[in-house]
Amino acid sequence: MSTNQPKVGFVSLGCPKALVDSERILTQLKVEGYDLSPSYDDADVVVVNTCGFIDSAVQESLDAIGEAINENGKVIVTGCLGKRPDDIRAVHPSVLSISGPQDYASVMNAVHEVIAPKHDPFVDLLPDYGLKLTPKHYAYLKISEGCNHRCSFCIIPSMRGDLVSRPVDDVLREAEKLVRGGVQELLVVSQDTSAYGVDVKYMERQWRDQTYQTRMKSLCEGLGELGVWTRLHYVYPYPHVDDIIPLMAENKILPYLDIPFQHASPRILKAMKRPGAVDRLVERIEKWRSISPDLTIRSTFIVGFPGETEDDFEMLLDFLEEVQLDRVGAFAYSPVEGAAANLLADPVPPEVQQERLARFMDLQAQISAAKLQDKVGTVQTCLVDSLDGDLAIARSKADAPEIDGIVQIQNGFEAGLRPGDFVDVEIMGADEHDLYGEVPFDD
């Protein structure tokens, strides 16, 4: 009796470790509602788990792939021989996907590309993009775990370990599912977005018949194909950040960078174990803005770090005055259990920390107010988050949810706006943090 469920054929070759890999893939297939087909001609797609240990095993795997192609035509390859994709494609260029051993996610994603599992909203507990704790129209997209840096004030590596990047095709397919589910804005997050892929040597993967590297620029190029806002957070100011600015100028991703600079005194940055070339950073910011004039830069800073003198703090204020950052957060340093900075000499008294923090935030408030005032009279594309009476609460390209400002649309209800709508707003006013405007109506 036919179940009308999608069917997958499976060929498992190689050692017991490969057999365990096959069992895990088969288990996931069953969990997602796929039936297993004992024959090629009845399968919607065939997965071949290969061996590549010795020449005879390689040949056996290539023969098995060839047989599956001849009998079915739709073949996904995984396993040890998948580490040598060029060898496979030289013989069988028509295979749909190639992945290495233990890469279960890539196998499942490839199966989904051929035939999606049947989703019954009356039976299934989850939509295909999973549960979300954010509103329907935006979502956080985590691209890696852990961090390779050892900043003296931070204990993240001791909790989450070193950098572990997700394969780029895995990330792009998740993003694609989110967009299909109604997401209009993707917020890329990690501990160090700029380092994405360094741990896997920027390995290449296939998505939408294109090759992408597991690298920040390549990821951004892929996300730029989805037609929604993409916002980058936690970007470490490596030199290759320069490479993504043209993508912002081309409207592939939002002209927005969240870079936690932390300080501007080379001496304090050294104590923090952070990059200290502040002069070069100023030049780079100027170059970024020349390429993408609408670029918004948000950052965070630590005031009153151990050993910070008044001269160090004045350097920080001078930096703030010079670079004119758009969005800034700051906090007074406080010891974190297990952080190396706890052992540094010359802690700054709490009352001095608070006095410096107040001066810092006062200066930034003036900068922010002036920059927002410059937007009065312009038209800003905004994304609506919520309604509040007659108002629609929205965000411009310059505003990340929860941490940046908002745009209050005075006639939002009259304009019929709903959360998730994009709308052009004429900016009528501004304060230190937020913008106020209206949707223009034709006379």
N, C-alpha and C positions, 0 to 999 in steps of 0.2 A: 504493500500500500504506500502510495506516495505521500510524503509529509509536506511537500511544497516548500521545504526549507532549502536554503542554499547548500550545495554539496561541495566538499573539498576532497580531492584524492591526495594520497600521501605516500611518498617513497622514502624510507629511512635506510641509510647506509652507514658503514663505519663502526666505530668502537662503542663500548657501553656508555661513554660520556655523551656521544652523539645520540644514542638511544634515549638517554634521559632528556636531552634537549627536545627530541621528537615527542616524548611523552608530555612535556610541558606545553609544547605548541598545540598538540592534540587536545589537551585538557582545556586550554584557553578557547580553542575553536568550539568545543562542546559547550563551554560556559556561555559563549556568545550566541549559541543557537544554531551553529552549523551542523549539518549531518556529514558523516564521513562516507565517502564513496569507495567501494572495493574495486571499481573499474574506471578506466580513463574516460570512456565514452559517456558515462553518466555524471561526470564531475564538471562543475562550473570552472574550476581551476585546480591545478596540481602543484603541490609543494614537494620539492626534492631536497632532502637533507643530505648533504654530500660529505665525502671523506676526501682528504687531500694529503694523506700522510706519506704514501709511497706512490710510485708511478702507476702501478697496477690499480691502486685505489682511485687515482685521478682518472684513469681511463674508464674504470667502472662507473664513476660518477658522471663523466661526460656522456657515456653510452646511455645511462639512465635518463639524463636530461633530454638527450636526443629522442629516445623512445617516447617520453612524455610529450614532447613537442609534436612528434609525428601522429600520436594517437589522440591528443587533446588540443594542442596549440597554445594553451595559456599556462605558462609554467613560471613558478616562483622558486628561486634557488637560495638555499641557506647552507650553513655548516662550514666546515674547515676550508673547502675549496672556494667558498665565497670570499676568502681573504685574497684571492687572486682573480678578481673580476675580469681583467683583461684576457686571461687565458680562457675563461668561459665564453666571453662574448666573441672571441676570435673564432670559436667553433659554432656557437649558438647565439648569434646576435639578436634573436627575437625573444630571449627570455625577458620577462616583465620586470623582475627585480632580483637583485643579488645582495645578500647580507652575510656576515660572518657568523661564527658559532655563538650561541647564547644570546643572540640578538632577537629575542622573541617579539619585541615591539615592532621592529621593522617588518618581520614576517606577517604579523597581524595587520599592520597598516597596508601592506601590499595586497593581502587578501581583501581587505575592505575596498581597495581601489577597484578590484575586479568585480566583486559582488558584496554589497553591504549586508550585514546581518539584518534579519527582519526585526523591525522595531515596532512593538505593539504597545501604545501608550496606556492601554487598559490592563496590561499584564506586567510590562517591564517597570522596574523601580526607578531607573535612571534614564534621562535622555542620553543620546550618543555622545554628548560633550561633557557628561558628568554633572555633579552638583556644583553650584556656584554660590558663594556668599556675597557677591557683589550684585548690583542691579543688572538686569538682563542686558543692558546696552554697553557695558564695559567689563573687561576681565583682565586679570593679571596672568601673564604668560611667563612661567619660570623656566629658564633655559639651562640652569646649572645648579649644582649644590656645592657648598664648601668654598674655600678661598686659599690661594697660595701665599698671600701676604701675611706678614706678622706684625701688623701695626701694634705699637706698644700699649695702646689703650683698649684693644679689642681682644675678645676671647672667642670669637666666632670659629676660628679654625680648630680650637680645642673641643668645640661642641659638635661641629659639622664636618670636620676634616678638611683635607685638601680639595682643590677644584675637581669636580666631576661634571663634565659637560654632557648634556643630552644630545643625541644625534640630531643633526639639523633637519632631516626629513621627519623625525618624530615631532619636533617642535612645530614645523610648518603644517603638518597634518592636524595637530591639535588646534593650531590657530584657525585652520580652515573649518574645522568642526564648530569652533566657537562662533565664527562669522556666520555659518549656516544657521546657528541657533539664535541669531539676532544681535550678536555683539558688534558694536560700531567702533569700539576703541580697544586696542590691545596695549597693555602696559607691560613692557618687557622688564623683568626683574631677575636679579641674581645677587650674589655677593660682590661680583666683579664682572660686569657685562663685557667690558673690553677684553677680558682674558678668555672669553668664550672660545672653546675649541683647542686651546694650547695644549691641554692634557691629552688630546686624541690626535695631535699633529694635524689638526684641521682636515680631518678625513672627509672625503667627498661622498655625497649621497644623492639619490635621485628623487625628485618631486616634480610632478606635472611634466614629466619627460624632459626635465632640465637637470643639469648637474649643479649642486650647491655644495660649497665647502662649509664645514662646521666652524664658522668664523663670523664675527660680528657683521662685517660688511655684507657678506653673502646672505646671511640670515635676513638682514634688513632689505636686501634686494628681493628676497622671496616674500617677505611680509608686505612689501610694497605692491605686490601683485593682487592683494586681496581686496583692495578698494576701501579700506577703513583707515582710521587714524592709528598710527603706531607711535608709541611714546617710549623713549629709552630712559631707564633709571639706573642709578649706581654705576655710572661710567667712569672708569679710572682713566686719567688723562694720558694714556699711552700715545705715542706718535701716530699710530694707525687710526686714531679717532678722526684725524684730518680726512681720512678717506670717505667717511660717511656724510660729511657736510654737503658735498654735491648732491647726494640723494635727498637731502632736505630742501635744497634749492630747486630740485626737480619735482617737489611735492610727492616723492615716494614714501617718505616718512615725515612725521611732524618735525618742524624746526625747533626742537626742544632737547636740551641736554641736562640731565641731573648728574652733576659732578661734585662729589663731596671733597672740596679742597682742604678743609679742616683748619688751615692756618696759612699765613703768608710770610712768617719769619723763617728763613732757612735754618736757623739754630733750633727753633721749636719743631719744625718739620723733621729735622734729623732725629730729635728726641722721640718724635712720634713714629719714626721709621717710615716716613712718607717721602715722596719726591720733593726736592727742594729748589728746583730751577724756576723760581718765580718769574724772573725776567723773560725767559723764553715762553712761559705760559701766557704772559700778557701779550706778547707778539702773536701767539697762536690764536688767542681769542679775537684779536683784531683781524687776523686773516679769516677766521671762521665767519665773522660778521660781514666781511667784504664779499664773501661767497654767498652767504645766506643772510641777507639784511634783517629778516624777520626772526632770526634765531633768539630763542629764549634760553637763558642759562640760569638754572637754579643750583644752589649749593648749600652745604651745611658747614658750620665752623664750631670749633671748641675754644672757648674763652677761659683763661685762667688755668691752662695746662701747667703741670709742675715745672718750675724754672722760668715761667713767662715773666719777663720784666716789663716795665712801662714802655721801653723802647721796642720790645717785641710786639707789644699790643699796638703801638703807634704804627708799626709796619703793617699790621693787619688792617687798621683803619685807612691807611694810605692806599692799600691794595683795593679795598672796597670802593674808595673814592675814584680810583683810576679805572677799574674795569666795569663799574656800573652794572653789577649783576641784577637780573630781573627779579628773582625770587630767592630769598635767603632765610635759612633757619639757623639758630645758634643755641648753644647751651653751655652752662658752666661745667667745667670738668669735675667729675666726681669719681672716686675709685670704684673699680669693678673687681670683684673677687677673682683672683687668678691673673689679672692683667699685669704685664711687666712694668707699666708706668707707675704702679703703686710703689715701686722701689726707688723711683727718681727723687733726687734731693730738691729742696726749696719749694715745697708746696705753697700755692698762692692762698692767702687767707680768704675765707668765704666772703667777707664783706668787700674785699677788693675784687673778687670774682664777680659779684653781683653789680658792683659799680661799673666795671668794664663791660659787662653784658648789657647794662642799660645804655651806655654810650654807644656801643656797637649797634644795638637795635634802633636807637634813635637816628643814627646816621643812615642806616638802611631804610628806615621808614621814609626819610626825606628823598632818598634815591628812588624808591618804589613809587612814591606819590608823583614825582616829576615824570617818571617813565610812563605811568598810567595816564597822566594828564595829556601827554603827547598823543594818546590814542583817541582822545575826545574829537569827534567829528569824522572819525574813520568808520568803516564798515568791517565788522569782524564776523567770521564764520564761527558759530558756536554749536555746541552739543548740549541739548536739554537734559538735565538730570532729574528735575522734579518740578511740581507745581505747588505754589503757596498762595492761595487766593487768586488774585488777579495776576500775580507775578509768576513768571517761569524762571527757575533757577538753572543757570547754564554755565558752561565753561568755554573759554576760547582755546585756541591752539596752545596758548601760553600757560594754561592752567591744568595741572594734574589734579585728580579728585583727592579730597581730604587735606592735601598739604598746601595747595596754592589758593589763589583767589577765585571769585565767582563773577559771573555776569548776571545781574538782575535785569530781566526783560520785563519792563513795566506793563506792557500790553500782551503778555504771554497767553493769558486765558482768551482774550479777545481774538488773538491770532490762531487759536485752536491748536496750540503746541502740546505735544505729549513727550514724556521721557523717551530718549533715543532719537528724537528728531534733530536733524541738522538745520540750522536757520542762519540767515545773514542778519546781523543786528547793527543798527546805527547807534554808535556810542554817544550818549548825551552828557555823561558826567563820570567822575572818578573820585576815589578817596585814596588812602594809603595802600589799600589791598585789593579793592574790588572795582568793577566797572558797572555802569548803569546805562541802559539803552532801550530802544524800541524796535520792533519789527516795522520797517517802512511799508506803508500801504500805497497802492497806486491811487492817484486822485481820480 
